[in-house]
Amino acid sequence: MTIDQIAIFSIIILTFTLFIWGKWRYDIVSIIALCVLFIADQILGGEKSGLIMDASNIFMGFGHPAVITVAAVLIISRALRNSGVVDVIARQITPLSKYQIAHISSLSGVVSIFSAIMNNVGALALMLPVALKTSVKQKRSPSVILMPLAFASILGGMITMIGTPPNIIIATLRETQYIELKTQALADKASPAAEYFISQNINIEQFHPEPFGMLDFSP
């Protein structure tokens, strides 16, 4: 193996070891791994090294809309939890938890709605204490409630653009892909990109690439 390959495998092994160790937060471990990768790239020769293709863009991912959106909804989730909203929901669901079907349906419905308007991971984290608390009170196995709850959070997150990070990534991907297509079409009128715009009856000069909207389901 080359020095670059040894370095990258060492960083990966170190990162997973710290994840398994569990003493440090996952985000801290990830940032440390990123910084170690950058330092190793500079030590091994910078532009001559094969660890990073473009070192100037190594921290660009922190500015991605998906990262910013997830950070924002996690703040909202914490605010809802600290404000006592979880306790209010628990009091409303407790009478329905007497019967198993009603228990699962009520929790799944609430987490689906929350997943659509905030984030599926945040909504699941928000409702997890409620599910565990009501399960213990009814002397019911938590696994009976938690698995449907997880599926409901995934389905709820698919409803809106902000419900899950992949939706945001795909939305911005369309914009970047259309920008590249427009550039190719303007540079060469006989290119496949230009033929695509012609087949779709799109005026290339007046076309402005945009990400997917909340209610936009077109390709």
Secondary structure in CASP SS format (residue, H / E / C, confidence):
PFRMAT SS
TARGET T0000
AUTHOR 0000-0000-0000
METHOD secondary structure of the structure
MODEL  1
M C 1.00
T C 1.00
I H 1.00
D H 1.00
Q H 1.00
I H 1.00
A H 1.00
I H 1.00
F H 1.00
S H 1.00
I H 1.00
I H 1.00
I H 1.00
L H 1.00
T H 1.00
F H 1.00
T H 1.00
L H 1.00
F H 1.00
I H 1.00
W H 1.00
G C 1.00
K C 1.00
W C 1.00
R C 1.00
Y H 1.00
D H 1.00
I H 1.00
V H 1.00
S H 1.00
I H 1.00
I H 1.00
A H 1.00
L H 1.00
C H 1.00
V H 1.00
L H 1.00
F H 1.00
I H 1.00
A H 1.00
D H 1.00
Q H 1.00
I H 1.00
L C 1.00
G C 1.00
G H 1.00
E H 1.00
K H 1.00
S C 1.00
G C 1.00
L C 1.00
I C 1.00
M C 1.00
D C 1.00
A H 1.00
S H 1.00
N H 1.00
I C 1.00
F C 1.00
M H 1.00
G H 1.00
F H 1.00
G H 1.00
H C 1.00
P H 1.00
A H 1.00
V H 1.00
I H 1.00
T H 1.00
V H 1.00
A H 1.00
A H 1.00
V H 1.00
L H 1.00
I H 1.00
I H 1.00
S H 1.00
R H 1.00
A H 1.00
L H 1.00
R H 1.00
N H 1.00
S C 1.00
G C 1.00
V H 1.00
V H 1.00
D H 1.00
V H 1.00
I H 1.00
A H 1.00
R H 1.00
Q H 1.00
I H 1.00
T H 1.00
P H 1.00
L H 1.00
S H 1.00
K H 1.00
Y C 1.00
Q H 1.00
I H 1.00
A H 1.00
H H 1.00
I H 1.00
S H 1.00
S H 1.00
L H 1.00
S H 1.00
G H 1.00
V H 1.00
V H 1.00
S H 1.00
I H 1.00
F H 1.00
S H 1.00
A H 1.00
I H 1.00
M C 1.00
N C 1.00
N H 1.00
V H 1.00
G H 1.00
A H 1.00
L H 1.00
A H 1.00
L H 1.00
M H 1.00
L H 1.00
P H 1.00
V H 1.00
A H 1.00
L H 1.00
K H 1.00
T H 1.00
S H 1.00
V H 1.00
K H 1.00
Q C 1.00
K C 1.00
R C 1.00
S C 1.00
P H 1.00
S H 1.00
V H 1.00
I H 1.00
L H 1.00
M H 1.00
P H 1.00
L H 1.00
A H 1.00
F H 1.00
A H 1.00
S H 1.00
I H 1.00
L H 1.00
G H 1.00
G H 1.00
M C 1.00
I C 1.00
T C 1.00
M C 1.00
I C 1.00
G C 1.00
T C 1.00
P H 1.00
P H 1.00
N H 1.00
I H 1.00
I H 1.00
I H 1.00
A H 1.00
T H 1.00
L H 1.00
R H 1.00
E H 1.00
T H 1.00
Q H 1.00
Y H 1.00
I H 1.00
E H 1.00
L H 1.00
K H 1.00
T H 1.00
Q H 1.00
A H 1.00
L H 1.00
A H 1.00
D C 1.00
K C 1.00
A C 1.00
S C 1.00
P H 1.00
A H 1.00
A H 1.00
E H 1.00
Y H 1.00
F H 1.00
I H 1.00
S H 1.00
Q C 1.00
N C 1.00
I C 1.00
N C 1.00
I C 1.00
E C 1.00
Q C 1.00
F C 1.00
H C 1.00
P C 1.00
E C 1.00
P C 1.00
F C 1.00
G C 1.00
M C 1.00
L C 1.00
D C 1.00
F C 1.00
S C 1.00
P C 1.00
END
